[in-house]
Amino acid sequence: MTESPIQLILSVTSFCFTAWFWFVKARRERPGLVVHQIAGFRAVCRRHPQKDDCKRLCVQQISSHGVLVANNSIRQTSIVLFDCWLLLPDGAQVRGDWGTVGDDMPPWNIGPESAISLGMACFFDVPEDFEIPESFRLGIEFVTAAGNRFPHVLSHEMPATAAETEERFLAA
């Protein structure tokens, strides 16, 4: 039994469409978090409560919900914690302790194809002579319940698009 060329072409086409469909579906089932910075951060140094030779740097969002995390997956994703680093202009990195603003405590559950805003704060032990630089970045890495990690770098300044939006609202 030989198949006609038309049947062969239809079979191959059907196979390609089915494989593409399952590839796209499998890809959308994987966790896929995207981080958007909505507001800037403020930094404040205080004396360290336990160490005399250190200061405690607190980097906190200006707005209580200045980071938006979007879940591009068709499955729910839970962020159980995050790691943070202070990225200085000279390339140095200082690992920090994470915290939250208000009652916004992990785990943060993000529904399928939706987004939530987070209130984050980070704390760093810095030398006593440390001065807060004009420009710094904050490296964060969200850790999901499944163990997946999603890194992102945030600026201490408000993003340009958010600043322009705020100016338009204030002008109105």
N, C-alpha and C positions, 0 to 999 in steps of 0.2 A: 504494500500500500504506500503510495507516494502522495504527499500533500501537494496541493497546488501552490504556486508562489504567493497568491493572494492570502491563502490561509496561513502561510508561514509569516508573511508580513504582519498580518493581524495578530498572530500569537506573540511575535517579538514586540510589537507595539503595546499590547496588553501587559506583557511582562514588564516593560520599561515603565509604564504608568503605575503599575502596582508597586514596583520597587521604589520609585520616586516617592509615592504616597507614604509608604512605610518608613522611608528614610526621613522625610519631613516630620512625620508623627513622632518617631523616636527622638529626633533632635529637639522637638518642642516639649518632650517629657523630661528632659534633663533640666536640672536647676540652672537658671540663667538670671542672675541678679545684675541689675544696672543701677549705679549710684549717680544721683544728680545733686549737686550742691545748690541750695536755694539761698542761703544766707551765709554771711561771713562768721569768723570766730574771733573771740577776744582772748587775750592772754594776760594773766595776772600772776606775779611772783609774790610769794609769802614766805616767811621763815618756816623751815621744816619743823614739824611738831616733835620729832624724835632725834633729829641729827642737827648738831650745831654748825657743822661745816657745809651744809647744803641749804638750798631753797627748794620750795615745792612750787612748780609751775603748773597752773591750771589753765587749760585751753578749753573754752566752752563756747557753744554757739551763741551768737547774738540773739537770734530768735530761738524760741523753745523747740521749734521743729524745723531746723535749717537743712536737713539732709533727707532727700526723698530716695527710697529704694524701691525699684520696680522689679517685679517678678515676671519674666518673659516666658515662664514655663506654664504648661497646662495643668501642673500639679502644685499643690500648696508647698511652700518652702518655709522653714523655721530657722531664724538666726538665733543661735543660742549664746553667742558672745562675739566680741571683736577684739582684735589686737590693735595697738596704735604705736606710732613712732613719730617723733618730732624730726622733721627733715630740715636741717639748717642750710643756709646759703653756701657755706663752705663744703658741703657734702657730708657732714657728720650726721649721724643718726642717733637719737636717744630713745630707747624703748620706754614706754610708759604703761601706766595702769589705766584701765578704762573705767568710766563711770557714766551716769545718766543724768539728765536734767529732769527734775520733778519725779513723778511716779512712773516714768516711762522706762520700765525695767524689762530686760529680756526674760523669756524668749519672745521674740517678735515674730508672729505668724503672718505670713504674706500669702493671701489667697491667689488662686490661679489668675494669671494675666491681670494683676492689679498692683497697686503701689501703696506704701505707707510712709509717713514721715517719722523721723526718729529724733529724739533729743539726746545728743551725745556730749560727753565731756571726757577729757584725757588729762592725766596727772603725770608729771615728770619730775624726777629728782635731778636737779641741776646744781653746778658748783655755786658757791656763795657769791662769787664775782660775776655770775651770769647776768647779761643784759638781754632783754627781749629784742630780737632783731626786727628791723623794719619789715622784712619779708621772710616768711617761713612757710613751709608746707607741712601738712599733717598726713602721714600715711596710715591708712586703716585697712584692716583685712577682716571681713565678716566670715564667721565660721558657722556653717549650717549644721542641723542635727545629723545629717548624713556624713558630715566630715568634709564637705566641699568648702573651699576657701575662695573668697572673692576680694582681691585687693583693689584699692583705689587711692588716689592722691587728691587731697582737698587743699585749697588755698585758705590762708587766713583772711583774705579779702573776699568780699562778695563777688560772685562771678559777674562779668560784664553784662550779660543778658538780664540777670536778675536786677542789677543796679539800674539799667535802663528802664526796666519795667516799673521799679519802685519810683523813679523820677517821674514817669508818665502818670502814675497814680497820684503822686503828691501834687503835681501840677494841675490835675483835674479838679 
